[in-house]
Amino acid sequence: MILHSPGLFNLLIGESYVTIFWVQFWIIFTKVGSKWVGYETLFRSRGMIQLK
């Protein structure tokens, strides 16, 4: 006999939505973080050039 639980099915769908949300959040966070590091490096290199 096969048991089918709609609660488990809904949980799996809910988990996939949460996973998609976290993947999108991580992609955005990574892009913003890399841009921020790039700007910080640019400003530091400008400061080092001015010091010379």
C-alpha positions in Angstrom: 0.0 0.0 0.0 1.4 3.4 -1.0 0.8 6.3 1.4 0.4 9.7 -0.2 0.7 12.7 2.1 -0.3 16.1 0.6 1.4 17.8 3.5 4.7 16.2 2.5 4.1 17.2 -1.1 3.3 20.8 -0.1 6.5 20.8 2.1 8.6 19.8 -0.9 7.1 22.6 -3.1 7.7 25.1 -0.3 11.3 24.0 0.2 11.9 24.4 -3.6 10.6 28.0 -3.4 12.8 28.7 -0.4 15.8 27.2 -2.2 15.1 29.4 -5.3 14.8 32.4 -3.1 18.1 31.7 -1.4 19.9 31.1 -4.7 18.6 34.4 -6.1 19.6 36.2 -2.9 23.1 34.6 -3.0 23.6 35.7 -6.7 22.5 39.3 -5.9 24.6 39.3 -2.7 27.7 38.0 -4.6 27.3 40.6 -7.4 26.9 43.5 -5.0 29.8 42.2 -2.9 32.1 41.9 -5.8 31.2 45.4 -7.0 31.8 46.8 -3.5 35.2 45.1 -3.4 36.0 46.5 -6.8 35.1 50.0 -5.8 37.1 49.7 -2.5 40.1 48.5 -4.5 39.8 51.3 -7.0 39.7 54.0 -4.2 42.6 52.4 -2.4 44.7 52.3 -5.6 43.9 55.9 -6.3 45.0 56.9 -2.8 48.2 54.9 -3.2 48.9 56.6 -6.5 48.3 60.1 -4.9 50.7 59.2 -2.0 53.5 58.5 -4.4 
